[in-house]
């Protein structure tokens, strides 16, 4: 969460919240809080439509607090409001974890179904390939059964010895 949003929740000025954080740097390691870069802030500012630097807006890059950083704020902001806000935030994070866990189960089931469908698709493809082979007529030519006229005979193919005899005469 951004420091502005947290200051609003705790009903304190952003400047005062950041002062308290800077006075207690040991309580806020990098995985609890970090400061946005200029590029990140410009992208975020365009999305939330805050004012520019020279028009009464923010002059420093905002701090972003992780779940643990938000929880740590309660230890440096000693007010009844801070306690109530932290209780609500803990409840929200707990609900978010539950929702994410539920979605993980659904995602696992979808992946399992997808794998089954892929296996079924492969099996169906094999079956259809076999059926196509059975239905498609073979291109081999068979010799006709029955009597043929003399003009239809190819004596060389029927009796190769006849060819030899003819050439020897």
Phi, psi and omega per residue, in radians:
X1 nan 2.557 3.117
X2 -1.308 2.651 3.140
X3 -1.059 -0.597 3.084
X4 -1.044 -0.817 -3.112
X5 -1.126 -0.738 3.132
X6 -1.160 -0.708 3.111
X7 -1.062 -0.681 3.110
X8 -1.144 -0.754 3.109
X9 -1.082 -0.739 -3.109
X10 -1.438 -0.071 -3.137
X11 1.001 0.849 3.036
X12 -2.305 2.855 3.067
X13 -1.237 2.555 3.096
X14 -1.029 -0.670 3.141
X15 -1.062 -0.738 -3.140
X16 -1.197 -0.685 3.103
X17 -1.079 -0.816 -3.139
X18 -1.149 -0.589 3.072
X19 -1.069 -0.785 -3.138
X20 -1.110 -0.685 3.128
X21 -1.141 -0.749 -3.132
X22 -1.191 -0.491 3.094
X23 -1.309 -0.297 -3.112
X24 -2.195 1.051 -3.045
X25 -1.160 -0.453 3.140
X26 -1.178 -0.412 -3.113
X27 -1.456 -0.168 -3.047
X28 -2.241 1.323 3.062
X29 -1.199 3.080 -3.053
X30 -1.039 -0.519 -3.134
X31 -1.471 -0.015 3.068
X32 -1.779 -0.488 -3.034
X33 -2.823 2.568 3.042
X34 -2.635 2.885 3.141
X35 -1.861 2.387 3.134
X36 -1.188 2.607 3.038
X37 -1.381 2.947 3.140
X38 -1.064 -0.738 -3.131
X39 -1.142 -0.794 3.120
X40 -1.062 -0.732 -3.123
X41 -1.168 -0.676 -3.141
X42 -1.151 -0.658 3.092
X43 -1.166 -0.794 -3.140
X44 -1.148 -0.709 -3.134
X45 -1.084 -0.678 3.127
X46 -1.161 -0.456 -3.134
X47 -1.457 -0.536 -3.107
X48 -1.866 0.045 3.004
X49 0.971 0.964 3.035
X50 -1.600 2.889 -3.048
X51 -1.317 2.831 3.139
X52 -1.333 2.968 -3.060
X53 -0.986 -0.761 -3.042
X54 -1.621 0.178 -3.127
X55 -2.058 0.643 3.054
X56 1.466 0.175 -3.115
X57 -1.616 -2.830 -3.095
X58 -1.203 2.483 -3.128
X59 -1.888 -0.259 -3.117
X60 -2.164 2.727 3.104
X61 -1.148 2.413 -3.085
X62 -1.292 2.726 3.017
X63 -1.592 2.530 3.088
X64 -2.068 2.291 -3.102
X65 -1.900 2.335 3.041
X66 -1.419 -3.132 3.124
X67 -0.950 -0.777 -3.105
X68 -1.214 -0.624 3.100
X69 -1.146 -0.689 3.100
X70 -1.093 -0.746 3.123
X71 -1.139 -0.624 -3.137
X72 -1.211 -0.465 3.127
X73 -1.013 -0.551 -3.116
X74 -1.104 -0.482 -3.130
X75 -1.372 -0.340 3.133
X76 -1.822 -0.345 3.073
X77 -1.795 1.713 -3.069
X78 -1.621 1.496 3.067
X79 -2.589 2.804 3.113
X80 -1.089 -0.679 3.128
X81 -1.081 -0.729 -3.136
X82 -1.074 -0.701 3.136
X83 -1.127 -0.815 -3.122
X84 -1.126 -0.719 3.125
X85 -1.117 -0.769 -3.137
X86 -1.119 -0.651 3.075
X87 -1.051 -0.795 3.128
X88 -1.126 -0.718 -3.125
X89 -1.136 -0.731 3.097
X90 -1.054 -0.729 3.116
X91 -1.112 -0.712 3.135
X92 -1.124 -0.797 3.122
X93 -1.094 -0.649 3.102
X94 -1.113 -0.747 3.098
X95 -1.119 -0.709 3.112
X96 -1.060 -0.747 3.107
X97 -1.063 -0.734 3.137
X98 -1.108 -0.778 3.129
X99 -1.076 -0.777 3.132
X100 -1.109 -0.691 3.110
X101 -1.122 -0.727 3.108
X102 -1.092 -0.732 3.136
X103 -1.181 -0.544 3.090
X104 -1.100 -0.732 3.121
X105 -1.093 -0.764 3.121
X106 -1.109 -0.732 3.133
X107 -1.099 -0.722 3.094
X108 -1.082 -0.746 3.125
X109 -1.121 -0.719 3.106
X110 -1.093 -0.729 3.105
X111 -1.096 -0.715 3.118
X112 -1.098 -0.776 3.104
X113 -1.095 -0.696 3.132
X114 -1.094 -0.738 3.098
X115 -1.097 -0.719 3.112
X116 -1.094 -0.768 -3.137
X117 -1.099 -0.674 3.110
X118 -1.114 -0.727 3.100
X119 -1.120 -0.741 3.115
X120 -1.133 -0.695 3.105
X121 -1.054 -0.754 3.120
X122 -1.106 -0.734 3.129
X123 -1.129 -0.780 3.119
X124 -1.104 -0.673 3.109
X125 -1.074 -0.747 3.115
X126 -1.082 -0.761 3.131
X127 -1.091 -0.802 -3.139
X128 -1.134 -0.642 3.084
X129 -1.095 -0.757 3.116
X130 -1.109 -0.745 3.129
X131 -1.109 -0.706 3.106
X132 -1.061 -0.729 3.118
X133 -1.092 -0.688 -3.136
X134 -1.224 -0.634 -3.078
X135 -1.393 -0.628 -3.083
X136 -1.216 2.189 3.140
X137 -1.201 2.519 3.123
X138 -1.269 2.599 -3.066
X139 -1.617 0.060 3.140
X140 -1.278 2.446 3.122
X141 -1.649 2.374 3.123
X142 -1.808 2.650 3.076
X143 -1.283 2.381 3.140
X144 -1.185 2.516 3.115
X145 -1.646 2.426 3.071
X146 2.135 -3.079 -3.136
X147 -1.454 2.609 3.098
X148 -2.175 2.745 3.070
X149 -1.316 2.877 -3.126
X150 -1.059 -0.603 -3.130
X151 -1.207 -0.393 -3.132
X152 -1.449 -0.271 -3.097
X153 -1.311 2.447 2.957
X154 -2.018 1.671 -3.002
X155 -1.073 -0.530 -3.138
X156 -1.146 -0.639 -3.100
X157 -1.408 -0.472 -3.113
X158 -1.415 -0.906 -3.089
X159 -2.185 1.689 3.134
X160 -1.136 -0.457 3.128
X161 -1.192 -0.512 3.100
X162 -1.059 -0.673 3.114
X163 -1.100 -0.745 3.135
X164 -1.101 -0.754 3.139
X165 -1.124 -0.688 -3.128
X166 -1.173 -0.682 -3.127
X167 -1.264 -0.448 -3.121
X168 -1.355 -0.312 -3.117
X169 -1.288 nan nan
